[in-house]
Amino acid sequence: MSEQRSAAIVPPKWPPNDRDRHLECPFALDSAFQALIESAEAAGWSGDEIAFALLHLAGANLKARAEDAATQSAIARAQRESWKRYNPRG
């Protein structure tokens, strides 16, 4: 069994509203990302298989986040409409 290294992900240095904060994230994730790739290769997966899987997972994550945001928006809209219907003065 090969030795696996663990990589910590450093927290952001800038507040969420900083316009360049997103540029820091790839650097923060790089060590953990490389460790994940090395671990997958050590388990027997090829570089192409790993790259495809990571792209697939990233795309699925983006889609799920967008769908969750749309669901939360629809719930909030339904709650507002329900409130207006049952509280016409409110």
C-alpha positions in Angstrom: 0.0 0.0 0.0 1.3 3.4 -0.9 1.5 6.3 1.5 -1.1 8.9 1.0 -0.4 12.5 1.9 -3.0 14.7 3.5 -3.4 18.3 2.4 -5.1 21.1 4.3 -7.2 23.6 2.6 -6.4 27.1 3.8 -9.3 29.5 4.5 -9.8 32.6 2.4 -7.9 35.7 3.3 -10.4 38.0 1.8 -14.1 38.7 2.8 -16.9 37.2 0.6 -17.6 40.6 -1.0 -14.0 41.1 -2.3 -14.1 41.1 -6.1 -10.9 39.1 -6.4 -11.6 36.5 -3.7 -12.4 33.8 -6.3 -8.9 34.1 -7.7 -7.5 32.8 -4.4 -9.5 29.6 -4.3 -7.6 27.6 -6.9 -4.4 28.2 -4.9 -6.1 27.2 -1.7 -7.3 23.9 -3.2 -4.2 23.0 -5.2 -2.5 20.8 -2.6 -5.6 18.9 -1.7 -6.4 18.5 -5.4 -3.0 17.1 -6.2 -3.3 14.7 -3.2 -6.6 13.5 -4.5 -5.2 12.8 -7.9 -2.2 11.0 -6.4 -4.5 8.9 -4.2 -6.7 8.0 -7.2 -3.6 7.1 -9.3 -2.3 4.9 -6.4 -5.7 3.1 -6.4 -5.2 2.3 -10.1 -7.1 4.9 -12.0 -5.6 6.5 -15.0 -5.0 10.2 -15.3 -7.6 10.5 -18.0 -10.2 8.6 -15.9 -9.5 10.9 -13.0 -9.7 14.1 -15.0 -13.0 13.0 -16.6 -14.4 12.0 -13.2 -13.4 15.3 -11.6 -14.9 17.3 -14.5 -18.1 15.2 -14.2 -18.3 15.7 -10.4 -17.6 19.5 -10.8 -20.4 19.8 -13.4 -22.8 17.8 -11.3 -22.0 20.0 -8.3 -22.7 23.2 -10.2 -25.9 21.8 -11.6 -27.1 20.7 -8.1 -26.2 24.1 -6.6 -28.2 25.9 -9.4 -31.2 23.6 -8.9 -31.0 24.1 -5.2 -31.0 27.9 -5.6 -34.0 27.7 -8.0 -35.9 25.5 -5.5 -35.1 27.9 -2.6 -36.3 30.8 -4.8 -39.5 29.0 -5.7 -40.2 28.2 -2.0 -39.7 31.8 -1.0 -42.0 33.0 -3.8 -44.7 30.5 -2.8 -44.4 31.6 0.8 -44.8 35.3 -0.1 -47.8 34.5 -2.3 -49.3 32.4 0.5 -48.8 35.1 3.0 -50.5 37.7 0.7 -53.4 35.4 0.1 -54.1 34.7 3.8 -53.0 38.1 5.1 -54.4 40.6 2.6 -53.7 43.6 4.9 -50.2 42.4 5.8 
